[in-house]
Structures are given as C-alpha cells and as structure tokens.
C-alpha cells in the first residue's frame, strides 16, 4: 500500500493494485472486523459495534496486507 525502497539499489518502487489485491484486502479487513465488532458490541452495547469493527478492520487489514506484500508480491519500478 504505498511506496517501498529497494534495499540494494535504493530506488523507489510500488505494488500495482489489481482486482485480486482489492478483494484480498477487503476479505482480510472483513475477517478482522467481525470479531472486534462483536466484542465491542458485547462490551459497550448498542452503537459500540461500529468503532470496534473499524479498528479491527484497520489493524488486521494493514498488518496482514503488509505481511502478504512482503512475502508474495514483487515490486515494480
């Protein structure tokens, strides 16, 4: 999700956004949002599920996407 610098040549690179990458990020964020929204709803009740879901989606979406990008995707210059 952004620019990366090649450790050997110090050139800036980026990951190309494809339909598969959008689906992958959406699924990762959705999977992380559900348990956090349920936990937040049970702790705070009523309207407390929305902030918990957003926080869960951000945390899992960003962390899992960074891990996936570092392991499987190739940078483009």
Secondary structure, 3 states (H helix, E strand, C coil): CCEEECCCCCCEEECCCCHHHHHHHHHHHHHHHHHHHHHHHHHHCHHHHHHHHHHHHHHHHHHHHHHHHHHHCCCEC
